[in-house]
Amino acid sequence: MSSNEKLANGTTGYKITKDDLAQINRRNLFGFQDGWNYERMQHSGYLWIILPTLRKLYGDGTPELKEACRAQCAPFFNTSNFLNTIITGIDLAIEEEEGIEGLEAVAGLKTGLMGPLASIGDSIFGSLLPTIFGALAANMAMNGNPLGIFIWVAVNILVDWFRCKQTHMAYEQGMKLVTTMSDRLNALTDAASVMGIFMVGALVATNVGIVIAAKPVIGGVTVDLQNICNMICPKLVPAALVGFVYWLLGKKGMTSTKAIFIVLVLSIALGAFGIICKG
């Protein structure tokens, strides 16, 4: 069967190798975030790290390659750069097995997993590990112990090793999901979504610092609005702010850039009038 016939039948006829995955890891480590923008965030970086493999799957200059590239650039994509290759590995396994017929499943995969993996990856690798080992290394360095720097370097090397290893694991498991366990893909997405929601809630409570500074006097009594909110629900104001941004993003014509400017202007205005302040 020729390459064109394989593409027409929905298969690519190419088997992804360890060298292909290694190339993806190199590009991911050094260039995944280089194309970041406020409109679609990581979509161009994601396409860049897998483009050489897509060219092998579909062939140079083919209509299928162009369709695959457009599909990868079409959706908004933003996730943790510590766990993004989990999506990449499963994505390539689907495209290797199903070709362009699998692009719809890939789009659903990216949409379903990017949020949960972002909250999990950023919490563990972006906050927890740097806090623990960074504090340990800094404390040892302040006490004149040079071992601290080696601990910090070793932790970062292990994290990068894990980022590379997960590409291979995700690809292998992705092949199983595509060939023998396709029903597990939805379960995987749902499980990650539930965990991601918990992590997002924790991030909102710990990282969004805003309180009500205004204390109006009503009938000679000073009313502490922030204390009232705390009695109703701790961290109610940060949760309300996140809900407001979520509502904004659901409006027609609204983009993340516009939402950022709206929140920025409101924060400056309300802060200037003493209504809110940093918590």
Secondary structure, 3 states (H helix, E strand, C coil): CCHHHHHHCCCCCCCCCHHHHHHHHHHHHHHCCCCCECCCECHHHHHHHHHHHHHHHHCCCCHHHHHHHHHHHCCCECCCCCCHHHHHHHHHHHHHHHHHHHHHHHHHHHHHHHHHHHHHHHHHHHHHHHHHHHHHHHHHHHCCCCHHHHHHHHHHHHHHHHHHHHHHHHHHHHHHHHHCCCHHHHHHHHHHHHHHHHHHHHHHHHHCCCEECCCCEECCEECCHHHHHHHHCCCHHHHHHHHHHHHHHCCCCCCHHHHHHHHHHHHHHHHHCCCEECC
